[in-house]
Amino acid sequence: MGPLVYYCRWQGAKLRLQGREGDWVWGFLVFDDDGRPPEPFRYNGELWQLYLGEGEERPPLQLDEMGVVLPGSQE
């Protein structure tokens, strides 16, 4: 879960976890500074893939070990 925690730090977000099953965690990213509403997410800890928003059609953001979005990922 390290890459997800780092990603949140770089984005200025706090994690609000709501569930965990196997390699997956989900919940909301809460942004304090810019007034954005909480954003739902799903994260695959084995593959370091972050899915933002709701729905199955959103492509994942591929994170590296420091939580940086790798080139070629959608953002």
N, C-alpha and C positions, 0 to 999 in steps of 0.2 A: 504494500500500500504506500510505500515511500514515494514513488513517482507522483501519485495523486496528491499527497500532502505537499510536495514541492510545487506542483502545478498550482495549487490553491494559494500558496505563498506568493508566487510570481503574479498571480491574477488579483491578489488582494481579497480573496474569498475565504469564508469559513465553511468547514464541512459540517453538515447536519445529516448524519447517517440515520437511515430508517430501517435498513435490513442488510442481511448478509446470508449468502448461500454458496457454499463451495468457494470458487475463486472470485465470485461477484459480490460487490457492495453497491448500494444505491441510496439515494437520498436527495438532498438539495445543496447547491452551492449558494451561500448567502453573501452578498456584496454590500458592505457597510457604506463605502465612500461615495458611490455615484448614484445611489437611489434605484438601481436596477432591482427588479423583483427576484426572489429566489428562483434559481434555475435547476430543474430536475436533472439528475445524471444517473448513469450506470457506469460502473468501472470493472473491467476484467483485470484482476491483479496478476494473473499468469501471463497475459499477453501485453499488459500495460496499455490497454486501449480504453479511452474515455468516450462515452456517448453522452452528448449534451442534448437537452430537450426531451420531448416525449415522442414516441412512435418508433417503429422499427426501421424506417426508411432513412434515418440519419446516418451518414458514414461516421466511423469512429475517428477520434484524434489519436494518433500513435505517439505515445510519450517515450522519452528516453529515461535513463535511470535518475536524472535530475529533474524530471517533470517538464522538460522542454518539448514542445510540439515539434515533431520531426518534419522536415520538408516533404511535401506531397500529401500531407494530411489536410483535411478540410478544416477551416476555422472561420 
